[in-house]
Amino acid sequence: MWETSTRLLRLLSLLQTRRDWSGAELAERLEITPRTVRRDIDRLRGLGYPVLATAGTAGYRLGAGADLPPLLLDDDEAVAVAMGLRTAAGGSITGIEETSVRALAKVEQVLPSRLRHRINALQSVTVPMANTGPTVDPSTLTAIAAACRDSLRLRFDYRTHDGTSSIRTTEPHRLVHAGRRWYLIGWDVDRQDWRTYRVDRLDPRTPTGPRFTPRTPPDPDISGYTSRAISTSAYRYQARFTLHVSAETAAERIAPTTGALEPIDEHSCTLRAGSNSLDELAIYVTTKGFDFQVHEPPELVEHVRTLAARLASATD
């Protein structure tokens, strides 16, 4: 009995992590026969969980409308959990934004429609005291998170920084949160390259699909890759500095959206930052309050020498 109960919970957990599962895949993951999978599916249905059979294949999908397994929350509790996750996903509690989006995608997958209406109504009349950055609709985050989870192509309208709009088709890989902004890392199908997109500038199109085979990511360190992509790679001048403080100390004043930090040792680190202006780069690093050396690009090295001489003569 205990073995069967444990297996049912594992089966339920698997059905929550992906949209569709074949009977053979479930049997392999649970180390049981396809016949036992069918019996366990019937047991879940008997307990009230709407496990749907997908058309044309021997596959299964956890449908909407069930109590939230395995917590068995009532309606008020489900609304409270979903609203809390939406708030956390907005960045009100540092460090749990990405986890909140993953959890929110799972929760909203099985919410009855009546509860979705209550949550959307509550969200529509809730106004934060302050807004320090661009906002992202939680439904957009969960749609992207679901596409990443299920390996489904995502099409969306995208607005660049100058207001130009275009339709993009991507194989979404990961959502990354940086301060008050969300970024999507994905393979751009038309450009045949990895791209970083600001989520507040995109509007997903439905339906999603078709499925794709996930690619090897451009860098094992997705957070570092994103930081470099948004702070350095997109600009005309890409600068490299050595800061004579630890990476931890530098991170207190340098956000990942404006510069990428790499530790050298416990007393120094590398800063990579980009800009279309040499003056902006020079002022940016100087005003952080750390001793530093500039290494590249050569134009910036010469520009800093010129500025240093100009500032020195101003005090004579």
Salt bridges, closest charged atoms under 4 A:
ASP20 OD1 - ARG61 NE 2.76
ASP20 OD2 - ARG211 NH2 3.50
GLU25 OE1 - ARG18 NH2 2.57
ASP40 OD2 - ARG7 NE 2.56
ASP40 OD1 - ARG43 NH1 2.53
ASP42 OD1 - ARG45 NH1 3.41
ASP75 OD1 - ARG114 NH2 3.14
ASP76 OD1 - ARG118 NH2 3.00
GLU97 OE1 - HIS177 ND1 3.49
GLU108 OE2 - ARG86 NH2 2.95
ASP150 OD1 - ARG149 NE 3.02
ASP157 OD1 - ARG205 NH2 2.99
GLU171 OE2 - ARG153 NH2 3.78
GLU171 OE1 - ARG215 NE 2.81
ASP188 OD2 - ARG168 NH1 3.82
ASP188 OD2 - ARG191 NH1 3.25
ASP193 OD2 - ARG195 NH1 3.06
ASP200 OD2 - ARG198 NH2 2.88
ASP203 OD2 - ARG159 NH1 2.98
ASP219 OD2 - ARG228 NH2 2.75
GLU262 OE2 - ARG272 NE 3.15
GLU266 OE2 - HIS267 NE2 3.19
ASP279 OD1 - HIS303 NE2 2.54
GLU296 OE2 - ARG240 NE 3.63
GLU302 OE1 - ARG305 NH1 3.34
